Structure formats: structure tokens, C-alpha cells
Amino acid sequence: MDYVIEFIPQIARGLNITISVLIASALFAYIMAFFSGLCRLSNNVIVRKFTGFYVEIFRGTSLIVQLFWLYYAIPMLFGIQLGSNWWVGVFAIGLNYGAYLSEVVRTSILSVAQGQYEAATALNMSRFQRMRIVIFPQAVRMMLPEFGNYTIQILKGTSLVSLIAMSDILYYGDILRGSYQQQTPIIYGIVLVLYFILALPLIWLTKKGEKIAKKGVAS
Amino acid sequence: MSEPIVQFKNVHKSFGDVEVLKGIDLDISPSEKVAIIGPSGSGKTTIIRMLMTLEKITSGDIIVDGQNLWKMEKNGSMVEANQKHLRSIRGDIGMVFQHFNLFPHMTILENCMTAPIHVKKEEKTEVRKRSIQMLERVGLGDKLDNYPNQLSGGQKQRVAMARALVMRPKVMLFDEVTSALDPELVGEVLEVIRDIAKNDDMAMILVTHEMDFALDIADKVVFLDEGVIAESGSASQVIEHSQNERLQSFLSRFRN
């Protein structure tokens, strides 16, 4: 028990990195998701193919390898630094989950009933108005639960930044284990509980999102 | 006779290899009420969907208020219409759908108000007043803040009509608007259409299976069969004096 009280503040020092990376990479992922999700529905073939390429590359390879590419390989190959390791972590996680979420955006927009497009056209809306006033608000409601789920995934994904020397909660846990081998279960137990506590509000938001989604769409 | 508000001139329509409309010629004058009847698969709905720009035409011309809907002039020759051209014309046309197609994320008042405000850029308080009047007219003045999923099918369809009417179209299209309703809800919707037909001077085109109703309110009945207009005239002409066997056998199915 003494160990628990001793370890918690030590591991909690990593919270600011875990939380800041979570928030920044989630926001970045959302932006990528809407941007590339809409691009994949574009009438322009080149735009469509290009974003399709991005999505498949980032969905098809592992996040940890992408992280190492951005952190180690690209700076060596091209002689450019992509920013601090905090930024590299945010980029990698944001690009990876942005690719997954763009599929959520795309499929949600496509699943709005054809009749909605037709009614909007019959009311003489322009393509942009039709999207903004009729299609998008309905699609967003359908996206909410999936966005909640993926945000929880992003939280868990942030633990990978400990591998590029970022001092998040897992990193401090690993450090502690170096000095207290015997207490390994307690240390990782605390790490586990901290992640779970961070996930609780996200789980709550996801449930809320599911409710909103149910209410707004069915006609 | 005034100039027709809508003219179909030798309009053809194919879906892939299947030609569903084989040369439609039809004039509709302003305020004329036209019922299009015929067996299912005869292309009735396609006719009004092309007029609403939901379906491209394969060949021919559709003229709305003197302007060619699907073609526009560019550098002295006629080319396929772009979105801007379609938008400039289809504002005169409104449509009510079989499956209502109300916007589920808006209240019924918002359903009515959104297009006049965003599309026609009309003043909000005026649109609000007009929308409420229209919803009262279709008997839903007490449901303004309800969402579509809180309404019955008949109520939804009445909202859809109010939504189309608030746009003040010159031509209203009704695409089998009672087909998706429970039988006991059909009457209330037909009542509203009858009211519109009697009191509004816009042209109306109804695609319907409610034969008695159609014959009752229509100035002109068009019998569509196998992609062509097989018979056209006033209700009494078409019903009582037609020699067309297929029409007679079609009509006999509605008599018992």
C-alpha cells in the first residue's frame, strides 16, 4: 500500500503529456477525417485517388512503424526535422486515426437516404447548401458514436509516444519499474487504472453520442 | 389558351438498354391540373422526376416557362445544362414524394422555413409567418415544434406539401403521394390536395393510383402505356369515350 501512495504521484507526472497528446492528436485526427472524408467524395478523380492513397497507407500499416518513420527514418532520409517529439507523436497518431475516421465520415455521408438529396434538390438547394443544411447534419449524428470509440482508441494509442522518449504515464511507469522490479504488478496496475480513469469521460461521451444519433436520424 | 408553363417535346428516356419513355409530347398550361395514370412501370414517375431534374433526359426537350430545362446556349450552340442553369429554372417547380423525405433533424416548422430562407433569401419573420399559415392550412398548426418522427404518415405528407407550397412554385408535382400511407390516412392527404387544386392557381401534375380522386380533380387525364401517351383528354373524354382497350382494361381494375 505504501508503494501505491509513493508511486501514484510519480506516474501521474506523465499525465500532462498523455492528456496533451490525446487532445492534440484527437483534434488533428478529426480535421484529417473530415478533410479526407469529404475529399474522397469529391467529383475530382485526382483528389479522390490521392486521399484514397493516404487512407489506405495509414490504415494498412502499423501506428508504431509510422511513428518510427516520422521520428527516425524521414529525418535521416530527407534531412528534415518534423518538429519536437511531441509534434511527431501528434502527427503520427492524428494521421493514423484520421485515416480510420475519414472512412466513418465518408460512409456516414453516403448512408444519408437518397430521398434527402432529392428533397433538397426539389427545394432548389445548391450542392453546397444541400450538403451543409440537409446531408451533413444528419451524417454527423451518425458519426458521433464511432468518433467516441476512436477517441478512446486514440487515448490508448498515446502510450506509444513513450517509445520516442516522451514522458507520458507509461514512460514513468517503465522508469519506476527499473528501480522497483519486485513491484512491477503494482506499477502497471496504477498505469492501467490511470488510463481507465481518463477513458471514463470518453466512454460517457460515446454513450451520449449514441443517444443523440438515435434521436436525430430515423424518419 | 395561354402559353404552356411546361412542355415536353419528343422526350425519350432510357435506363441502360431499356427505353422507358418513347417520345413524350405534353403541354401543360398554367393552373392546369393534370393526372398521369397508367400501369406500374409505364414511366409515369420518370416523367415528373425529369421535370424536377432528378433524372436526366436521354433526348428531346422540356420547356419550363419558355426556357429549355436540360439544355442551355453556349457560344451559339445548345449544350447540356449545368447546375447553375438547372437551379435558375427549377425554382418554379415543387415536388411531393411518395416517401415524404422530410428532413428528420428539423422540426416541421424548420422543414418549411429552411428553403425560402436559404434558397430564396427571403426575410425570416415573413417566412415564419407564411410557414405557420401553411401548416395551419394543412391542419398541423399545433405541431410546429414536433419532429417528423413524431408524426403519422398522413401528417408527414401534409408537412411535405406545406414545405413545397411555401416555396410558391408555379408547378407542383405529386409522385404517388398516398402510396406509402396506411389506407385510413389516405383521405386526409387527398383532402389537402383537393384544397390546393381548388384554391391555388399553380399547375399540378399528379402521378397517382387513386383513380376516382384523379378523375375528379384533373382538368386533363393522361394515360401512359408502355412509354407513350396512349390517351389524353378531359376526364370524361378519357373515361367514357375512349376506344383504347388497354385503358379500358386498366380502368376496369379500379372498378368493382
Interface residues (C-beta under 8 A of the other chain):
Chain A: A113 G115 Q116 E118 A119 T121 A122 L123 N124 M125 S126 R127 Q129 I133 V134 P137 Q138 R141 G216 V217 A218 S219
Chain B: M52 T53 L54 Q83 R87 R90 G91 I93 G94 M95 F97 H99 F100 N101 L102 F103 P104 H105 T114 A115 H118 V119 P148 N149 K156 R163 A164 M167
